[in-house]
Amino acid sequence: MRRIRTQLFAMFLSLMLLGYFGYHGIHGKHGLNASHRVNAELVSLRAELEALEREKAALEHRISLMLPESLDPDMLDESARSSLNFAHPNDLVILRPAD
């Protein structure tokens, strides 16, 4: 009788440990659910990184057009008009009401 009780207690303890580690293996801080959340966040961050890299490349291209070695007259004209708030006499200016 004592031996059966010991075996039942060992089996109960084993099942409790198995349940504890199984639960935390799925729902714990480093479990399967956390792994899926990290992978989903990784996908969204990679998409954001690609968008930022495209934006960076576009900005670098605009900067390269304004370097003294390869100065683009159109880029210089656009930049000067924008910063000085001037327009060419042949330009068509459309005024919009301010918000």
Backbone torsions as a table, in degrees:
resi	resn	phi	psi	omega
1	MET	NA	-42.0	-179.8
2	ARG	-65.6	-39.0	-179.5
3	ARG	-66.0	-39.5	178.6
4	ILE	-65.7	-41.0	178.5
5	ARG	-63.6	-40.6	178.6
6	THR	-64.6	-42.7	179.1
7	GLN	-66.0	-40.2	177.4
8	LEU	-64.6	-40.1	178.0
9	PHE	-65.0	-42.1	178.3
10	ALA	-63.9	-41.4	178.5
11	MET	-65.7	-42.8	177.6
12	PHE	-61.9	-44.4	178.8
13	LEU	-63.5	-40.4	178.5
14	SER	-63.8	-42.8	178.7
15	LEU	-65.8	-38.4	177.6
16	MET	-63.9	-44.8	178.0
17	LEU	-64.3	-41.7	177.9
18	LEU	-62.3	-43.0	177.2
19	GLY	-64.1	-41.3	-179.7
20	TYR	-62.4	-51.8	-177.5
21	PHE	-70.5	-32.7	176.4
22	GLY	-64.8	-44.5	179.0
23	TYR	-60.7	-49.0	-178.4
24	HIS	-71.9	-22.7	175.0
25	GLY	-69.9	-25.0	179.6
26	ILE	-99.6	-48.7	-172.9
27	HIS	-103.7	-2.5	-174.4
28	GLY	-73.8	-178.8	-177.2
29	LYS	-59.9	-34.8	-179.9
30	HIS	-117.0	25.4	-177.1
31	GLY	-82.8	-169.8	-177.2
32	LEU	-65.4	-41.5	179.6
33	ASN	-63.2	-40.8	178.2
34	ALA	-65.2	-36.9	178.3
35	SER	-63.8	-41.1	177.9
36	HIS	-65.7	-39.8	178.3
37	ARG	-64.6	-41.7	179.5
38	VAL	-64.4	-41.0	179.0
39	ASN	-65.3	-39.2	178.1
40	ALA	-66.0	-40.9	178.5
41	GLU	-66.6	-35.8	178.3
42	LEU	-62.6	-41.7	179.1
43	VAL	-63.1	-45.1	-178.9
44	SER	-68.0	-36.7	178.9
45	LEU	-69.6	-33.9	176.5
46	ARG	-66.7	-39.0	177.4
47	ALA	-64.1	-41.3	177.9
48	GLU	-65.0	-39.5	178.2
49	LEU	-62.4	-42.9	178.7
50	GLU	-62.4	-40.8	178.5
51	ALA	-64.6	-41.8	179.2
52	LEU	-67.5	-35.8	177.4
53	GLU	-66.4	-38.4	176.5
54	ARG	-64.5	-41.9	178.8
55	GLU	-64.0	-40.6	178.6
56	LYS	-63.7	-42.0	179.5
57	ALA	-63.6	-39.8	178.5
58	ALA	-65.0	-41.6	178.6
59	LEU	-66.7	-40.6	177.6
60	GLU	-63.4	-35.9	177.8
61	HIS	-65.3	-43.4	178.3
62	ARG	-63.6	-38.0	179.1
63	ILE	-67.7	-40.4	-179.4
64	SER	-64.2	-28.6	177.8
65	LEU	-72.2	-17.3	-178.3
66	MET	-103.1	4.9	177.4
67	LEU	-71.0	147.8	-178.6
68	PRO	-59.2	-31.6	-178.5
69	GLU	-70.5	-30.3	-176.8
70	SER	-134.6	53.8	-176.6
71	LEU	-72.4	123.4	179.0
72	ASP	-93.0	120.1	-177.7
73	PRO	-59.8	-37.1	179.1
74	ASP	-65.1	-40.6	179.3
75	MET	-66.9	-40.5	178.5
76	LEU	-64.3	-42.9	179.2
77	ASP	-63.0	-45.0	179.7
78	GLU	-63.1	-43.2	-179.4
79	SER	-65.8	-42.2	-179.6
80	ALA	-66.2	-42.9	179.3
81	ARG	-64.4	-39.8	-178.6
82	SER	-67.9	-45.0	-176.6
83	SER	-75.6	-32.1	-179.7
84	LEU	-91.9	-8.8	179.7
85	ASN	61.2	44.7	178.6
86	PHE	-112.8	162.2	175.6
87	ALA	-132.9	151.0	177.0
88	HIS	-74.9	147.1	-179.1
89	PRO	-58.6	-27.2	-179.7
90	ASN	-89.9	-1.8	-179.9
91	ASP	-77.1	146.7	174.6
92	LEU	-96.1	118.6	-176.8
93	VAL	-106.4	128.1	178.0
94	ILE	-113.3	118.2	-179.4
95	LEU	-91.7	134.4	178.6
96	ARG	-114.9	145.0	177.5
97	PRO	-66.0	142.3	179.9
98	ALA	-71.4	145.7	178.6
99	ASP	-81.4	NA	NA
